[in-house]
Amino acid sequence: DPLRLYSDQSQVSGGEVETSAALPFLPRPALLDGSLPGDRGFDPFNFASDANSLQWQRKAELKHARLAMLAAAGWPIAELSHKNIADAFDLAPLLAS
């Protein structure tokens, strides 16, 4: 553990340290074993230090991603259907003509 991020060395997997694919100079945390979709061992600040916090972080990321997808779809729909939104802020409408 070169940055001394893990106070309990048992959190780092294996006797010979397996490094993270995302950050090859850091050890892969034991909970991030590749079983979750998209798991590349990226947890540099040890936010997912136990199973409960890992699940909480996973749910929070899913919620944020869903909100971002709604915003990406909602902005053009709102501007196309309400052309006066940009006028209210003295901006030129980007989509509506």
C-alpha positions as CSV (number, residue, x, y, z in Angstrom):
1,D,0.0,0.0,0.0
2,P,2.3,2.8,-1.2
3,L,-0.1,5.6,-0.2
4,R,-1.0,4.1,3.2
5,L,-4.7,4.3,2.4
6,Y,-5.7,1.1,4.1
7,S,-5.1,1.0,7.8
8,D,-6.1,-2.7,7.9
9,Q,-3.8,-4.5,5.5
10,S,-6.3,-7.4,5.3
11,Q,-8.4,-5.1,3.1
12,V,-5.8,-5.5,0.4
13,S,-6.2,-8.8,-1.4
14,G,-3.6,-11.5,-1.3
15,G,-0.2,-11.9,0.2
16,E,1.4,-10.6,-3.0
17,V,-0.5,-7.5,-3.7
18,E,-2.8,-7.6,-6.8
19,T,-2.9,-4.1,-8.3
20,S,-5.9,-2.3,-9.6
21,A,-6.5,-2.3,-13.3
22,A,-7.7,1.4,-13.1
23,L,-4.8,2.6,-11.0
24,P,-1.9,0.1,-11.4
25,F,0.2,1.8,-8.6
26,L,-2.5,1.1,-6.0
27,P,-3.6,-2.3,-4.6
28,R,-7.0,-3.7,-5.6
29,P,-9.4,-3.6,-2.6
30,A,-10.6,-7.0,-1.5
31,L,-14.3,-6.2,-2.1
32,L,-13.7,-5.1,-5.7
33,D,-12.9,-8.5,-7.1
34,G,-14.4,-8.0,-10.5
35,S,-17.8,-9.5,-9.7
36,L,-19.7,-6.2,-10.2
37,P,-20.3,-4.9,-13.7
38,G,-17.7,-2.3,-14.6
39,D,-15.5,-3.2,-11.7
40,R,-11.9,-2.3,-12.5
41,G,-10.7,-1.9,-8.9
42,F,-11.1,1.9,-8.8
43,D,-11.5,3.0,-5.1
44,P,-8.5,5.2,-4.4
45,F,-10.0,6.8,-1.3
46,N,-11.4,3.5,0.1
47,F,-15.0,4.7,0.1
48,A,-16.3,1.1,-0.2
49,S,-14.5,-0.1,2.9
50,D,-17.2,-2.6,3.8
51,A,-20.0,-4.4,1.9
52,N,-22.7,-2.0,3.1
53,S,-20.9,1.1,1.9
54,L,-20.1,-0.6,-1.4
55,Q,-23.8,-1.3,-2.0
56,W,-24.6,2.3,-0.9
57,Q,-22.1,3.7,-3.3
58,R,-23.4,1.5,-6.1
59,K,-27.0,2.6,-5.6
60,A,-25.9,6.3,-5.4
61,E,-24.1,5.9,-8.7
62,L,-27.1,4.3,-10.4
63,K,-29.4,7.1,-9.2
64,H,-27.0,9.8,-10.4
65,A,-26.7,8.1,-13.8
66,R,-30.4,7.9,-14.2
67,L,-30.8,11.6,-13.3
68,A,-28.1,12.5,-15.8
69,M,-29.9,10.5,-18.5
70,L,-33.2,12.3,-17.7
71,A,-31.5,15.7,-17.9
72,A,-29.8,14.8,-21.2
73,A,-33.2,13.9,-22.7
74,G,-35.2,16.6,-20.9
75,W,-33.2,19.7,-21.9
76,P,-33.8,19.4,-25.7
77,I,-37.4,18.5,-25.2
78,A,-38.0,21.4,-22.9
79,E,-36.3,23.9,-25.3
80,L,-38.2,22.6,-28.3
81,S,-41.6,22.6,-26.6
82,H,-41.1,25.9,-24.7
83,K,-39.3,28.4,-26.9
84,N,-39.6,31.2,-24.4
85,I,-37.4,29.5,-21.8
86,A,-34.2,30.9,-23.4
87,D,-35.9,34.3,-23.9
88,A,-36.6,34.5,-20.1
89,F,-32.8,34.4,-19.5
90,D,-31.9,36.7,-22.4
91,L,-30.3,33.8,-24.3
92,A,-30.6,32.7,-27.9
93,P,-32.5,29.4,-28.2
94,L,-30.0,26.7,-29.2
95,L,-32.5,24.2,-30.7
96,A,-35.7,26.1,-31.4
97,S,-35.7,28.5,-34.3
